[in-house]
Amino acid sequence: MVLRTLTGQFVPVSVQVALDVVEATKTLDKQLFKRAEQHNGLMRASADPANYDSSTGWPAQFVDAI
């Protein structure tokens, strides 16, 4: 099977590639959840939670790579 990527490339997809995507997604989900929990704790401990900046420390996004 051949799929088109977000950059417009066509790439062959094997069962192993599909399994790798699932594994990478699980890893990213764990990283995102961990960072969200950290920000939640820091925001709650902040003297001014309404102005807490939660934009730091997130994993890179796909758009950052292109």
C-alpha positions in Angstrom: 0.0 0.0 0.0 1.2 3.6 -0.7 0.0 6.6 1.3 0.5 10.3 0.9 2.2 12.2 3.7 1.4 15.7 5.0 4.2 17.0 2.8 2.8 15.5 -0.3 5.3 12.6 -0.6 4.1 9.2 -1.5 5.5 6.4 0.7 5.1 2.7 0.9 3.5 1.4 4.1 4.2 -2.0 5.4 2.8 -3.7 8.5 6.0 -2.8 10.3 5.6 0.9 9.3 2.0 0.9 10.6 3.2 -0.7 13.9 6.0 1.9 14.2 3.4 4.7 13.8 1.2 3.2 16.5 4.2 2.9 18.9 5.4 6.5 18.1 1.8 7.8 18.7 1.7 6.0 22.1 5.1 7.5 23.0 4.0 11.0 22.0 0.7 10.6 24.0 2.7 9.8 27.1 5.0 12.8 26.6 2.0 15.1 26.1 0.2 13.8 29.1 3.3 14.2 31.3 3.9 17.8 30.2 0.2 18.7 30.7 0.3 17.3 34.2 3.4 19.3 35.0 1.8 22.5 33.7 -1.3 21.8 35.7 0.6 21.4 38.9 2.7 24.5 38.2 -0.3 26.5 37.3 -2.2 25.5 40.5 0.9 26.4 42.6 1.3 29.7 40.9 0.5 32.9 42.8 -1.2 34.1 39.6 -2.7 31.1 37.8 -4.7 33.2 35.3 -1.4 34.5 33.9 0.6 31.2 34.0 2.4 30.5 30.7 1.8 26.9 29.7 3.5 27.2 26.3 6.9 25.9 27.2 8.4 22.4 27.1 6.0 20.7 24.7 7.3 18.1 22.2 8.1 19.4 18.7 5.2 19.5 16.3 5.2 18.3 12.7 4.9 21.9 11.4 8.2 22.7 13.3 10.0 20.1 11.1 8.9 21.5 7.7 
